[in-house]
Amino acid sequence: MKTTAQSRCVLALDQGSQSSRAIVYSASGHAMAKTQIPVTSRRYGTACVEQNPDELLASLFAAIAGVAGQIDPELIVVAGLATQRSSIVCWNRVSGRALSPVLSWQDRRAEAWLEAFSDSGQRVQEITGLLLSPHYGVSKMRWCLDNNKAVQTCAANGELVMGPLSSYLTYQLLDEHPLLVDPANASRTLLFDYQTGRWSKELVGLFGIPQSFLPEPVTSSYSYGMLNASGVSAPLQIVTGDQSAALFAFGELRSNTVYANLGTGAFLQRPLGSDPISVPGLLNSVVYSDKKRTDYVLEGTVNGAGSAVNYMAHELQLEPKWVEAHLAQSLNEVNEPPLFLNGVSGLGAPWWVADFRSHFLYAAEGSANPSHDAAEKMTAVIESIVFMLQTNFELCATAAGMPERWVLSGGLSALDGLCQRLADISGVPAMRPDVDEATACGVSYLLGIGSSLPASSENESVFVPQTNLNLEHRYLRWRSAMAKCITVESS
């Protein structure tokens, strides 16, 4: 029977930038079945990044079919969904047909339009917890309204819906075709009042996005509707963002911990409980809500993490197998890499420069040194990620007190050299729990599966801070060079 404790299983769906995953967890938190379906992105120039909404939807259905073929799908009693945040799509509320591509969170095509609202930046941050940035949804929505004829026609007919990717996917996946949005994804639009949990009338007016086009905000834990696919019949009870879900892979949030999920982007989060605080350059984010509580975090966004590794590998004409085989070794062996000023996918927290030119600096500052080989340049890219995380770490520590530990997850956290550098430069231990698929695991926890990991466990790697004067010197040089370049590019 589906309702017995022993047979209670949950389905965690994770739709990310590079793949869609479906994982079935048992009542004890054991992964019983898993399917991963790769998805593609299209890039046009440096600012436009799109995905095909039909492909993303099909990938989720394929992933569900994959796990349903590995277990009895009747065992699944409830489901949850986590999606990439800040990506938006437009669709017809009557036919369900997508009218636009998915404009990725990495997309910055409407940067110039958003700059016209710079005088309203402080007010926008007070309401949304975010800084004005083209990475967030509103400028993408406005671009579609101004440039996409299908969107314009549908708007004129009163049939347009536009909103976060999570809303489009729940509309398509569920029998009821709901027009709903969770707070983690709604808050990435620059239209959402993150403290009231509603759309801001002030901001929808400011940006010219009619509220009638937007899905209805609800809580993270909510009865979204019924998922029926490939023999799975279960209510969808959790919808949230991928980075928000990843926090809960380790159980209830700890205020003395900084969490960093290192994937396509790297996202540093410091739990604040129910009391958000404002820190210049950092974000306030809702990571979970239900009828009883709302959890907030301070967040620093590093856009160029895995995306920067992929970008540099492409620039250096390195095969993915080479990167996989040699990057960890390079981090151990390269002692004096150049500095990489990393603006891949736009410079995020705490600088927020949408169009920042990525480049290397060598010991003789400003010189181009072709003798530096691929290993040194790839090491420099990894160190740039460490340095950007550390910059945000320092702001969190100043505002909320020095944390006791890092907790690291995501693909890049598999690099010991990266984890050790984070411990060394911050002066606090970095923990890497042996948790596979942090986002899906977090979804399962929010669905009531599994239990909090202990503070110390045999199933984790611990990187103890060590004195690393060369790294500290490079970090100071890097901070100085970043400040100088930002000043020049802003003038």
Salt bridges, closest charged atoms under 4 A:
ASP14 OD2 - ARG21 NH1 3.97
GLU50 OE1 - ARG42 NH2 3.42
GLU50 OE2 - ARG109 NH2 2.83
ASP107 OD2 - ARG109 NH2 2.86
GLU126 OE1 - ARG123 NH1 3.07
ASP146 OD1 - ARG142 NH2 2.89
GLU202 OE1 - ARG123 NH2 2.88
GLU252 OE1 - ARG293 NH2 3.38
ASP295 OD2 - ARG293 NH2 2.69
GLU299 OE2 - ARG85 NH2 2.67
GLU299 OE1 - ARG188 NH2 2.81
GLU336 OE1 - ARG474 NH1 3.74
GLU365 OE2 - LYS484 NZ 3.82
GLU383 OE2 - ARG421 NE 2.93
GLU383 OE2 - ARG474 NH2 2.79
GLU394 OE1 - ARG479 NH1 3.23
GLU404 OE1 - ARG405 NH2 3.76
ASP416 OD1 - ARG432 NH1 2.81
ASP436 OD2 - LYS34 NZ 3.71
GLU437 OE1 - ARG21 NE 2.84
GLU437 OE2 - LYS34 NZ 2.54
